[in-house]
Amino acid sequence: MVLNSSFFKTLNIKFLVGLGLFCVLAAIVNNLRAPEDKSVEWIGGQEVLEKLE
């Protein structure tokens, strides 16, 4: 699929940036409202589980 220049002319960059910021804000609010056992750790990695033998 080849994208032509008319596609980029119709692409609304402000809308996409606004949508991205809204998604980030919604994720932060959702993480703050979630119970401690279901919240996501933002800084650092996920807890590494031990391998089953």
RANOR-V580508 format. One record per pair of residues at least 6 apart in sequence whose ideal C-beta (glycine too) atoms are under 7 Angstrom apart, sorted by sequence separation. I is the first residue (numbers start at 1). J is the second residue. If there is no record, write none. Layout:
# RANOR-V580508
{{I,J} {I,J}}
This chain:
# RANOR-V580508
{{31,39} {31,40}}
